[in-house]
Amino acid sequence: MDLRRTLERAIERYYVDDAPEISDTEYDMLLRELTDLEAAHPELVTPDSPTQRIGAPPQKGFAPHTHSRPMLSLDNAFTEEELRAFDERIRKVLGREEIEYFVELKFDGLSMALQYEDGRLILAATRGDGTTGETVTHNARTVHGIPLQLPLKVQGRLEVRGEVLMLKSVFERLNRARAERGEQVFANPRNAASGGMRQLDSRLTAQRRLSFFAYSIAEGAETVTSQSEAMANLASLGFGTRSEAQLCMGIEAVVARVAALQELRASLPFGIDGVVIKVNSFAEQAEMDFTSRFPRWAIAYKFAAEEAFSIVEAVTFQVGRTGAVTPVAELQPVQVGGVTVRRATLHNMSELTRKDVRVGDTVIIRRAGDVIPEVVGPDLSRRPTHAVPVPTPARCPECDTELIQDEGMVVLRCPNRHCPAQISAKLVHFASRLALDIESLGEKQVDRFVELGYLSDLPSIYRLPQHRAALVELDRMGESSTQRLIDAILASKTRPLDRLLFGLGIRFVGDRTARDLARRFGTLAAFRGASYEDLIGIADIGPRTAEEIASWLQDDSNQSMLDELLALGVQPEEETGPTGDLFAGQTLVFTGKLETLDRTDAETLVVRLGGNAGGSVSSKTSLVVAGPGAGSKLAKAEQLGVKVISEADFIAMLPPGLIDS
Ligand code: IVH
């Protein structure tokens, strides 16, 4: 049973290791082949066949949770014909001409069951094998779109099910940062999300910035009569939902809607792998019933994978804003999921070596939920005999400076700070939407201004208005474009502090770290004086990032660049709220239930007041704030002799006026 072994291995890799080896489409096809084979030869079916289970067993480390009712899978349709056959079956059973369907996106993430008791989130569990999943409540609390507390009117038990996923934009940022650090990049947003939900430390989950979208009420919807009503209720309770979900009367409307959603796919902020079509009325659903694996009242119409073959014409090297040199595959143009792909990043030298992509190779290109196309790998059977591994370049392709290798020899870097490619990339980053948001200053414009000598460093952006007369004369600029550019530059002077800190392009300082820094220091002046100790004291800032920021601040040329920005009128909006050094040098750990404060708010307060909010108790912990239900952390603190105080004691320590009592 080779087929079965292949599938078992694929399942293991997919669900347990978060590192799929075969594409989802391939997986679906193999599973279907096995299902058909078993249907024809029932004597081959064993209780442990991949067709008999939906996921893999729960991992050790998370408490098992037995689902209130099984988390089933969905039957698949791959063609319009199969979709029409589904409708026909339903019409036959229900004896009706036209069925009302609710057509939803099929989110490409991992399913999650959420239980609420009198409106409070009490449990979150993954699907696991469909019967038993893993309890990941602490992680679910960090996920956007999962309300922790529902409006008061919700009494008794409510179980909501849906999908946790990572937005494409978050995935790209995460992968860029990982590549920059020389770490292995995630294969796709689904794996990044799934790995995120299985962190034992939920602060790591929080860093993945996951989102939740609800798709059903498994318990507590007794008075609700349809899927559309259930979804409207979930949206009003604060669960993540999507407005693309629509009622469709009859199969023709469904087919049209499926086509429309397929068109929409590439522009959605997250990956979908199809569309789910559900009989809308719960009474009709009940009439249709379930098989052991899936409901008969719903079907998943799966989209074709966004994969295609292309040929690598060259591997070039691109210089980023920190000088990191990234290999890029230059491809024979190919259509993947509705867009033409000409190039794809190979992230870093170790990815290039691992995938062993060579010039002349036929490679698989994928756009799996992410917008940036990816080279999956070469088709070795089609490798030309003369193809050789891509040599590691010795010199910068832009400025010819000798390259250095760092991050354990994985990341190639151009050490020349005046390298024009680095300067352009820095400026583009500074002007980008999440940073100073100078709309008219895109990549092409920046390159042109660098070439013409108008831009050379960050302060030069604020000197551009002085060149107004010359700019107006430039090709494709004119009076109105120049004015728009100048207005955008002026408006950027007073953006919030965190945007400026992000825009500076300090290594390892992403938008989230920038926000932490702005919260902690409040003003640019305070940030400029930060020491390594101040920085390492911030929760979520590790030693490498702290070191990088501290040495950036110690560099005189950076400090004089900041002076210049200030002299040119840059005046970032300061963070309001408390700042201070009450907890300077101290690490506080919160455990048990907090009754007045929200846990995250309490931790933020500690950070703003100069301290560190830790996750676990050690001899380095200064203070443990314990509430009702505190368990092992409290015991550990007592064992180590760490001082333990109550939430009320903690509040009493705070500067007056911070907490309304
Ligand atoms: S309904 C009993 N709706 O797809 C029906 N599932 O292949 C349960 N999924 O395990 C599923 N988007 O994780 C439903 N709008 C949606 C969905 C959806 C994604 C996932 C879900 C399920 C898998 C089935």
Residues whose N, C-alpha, C, O or C-beta is under 5 A from the ligand:
A	BS01	IVH	L72 S73 L74 E104 L105 K106 F107 L110 S111 E163 Y215 V276 P295
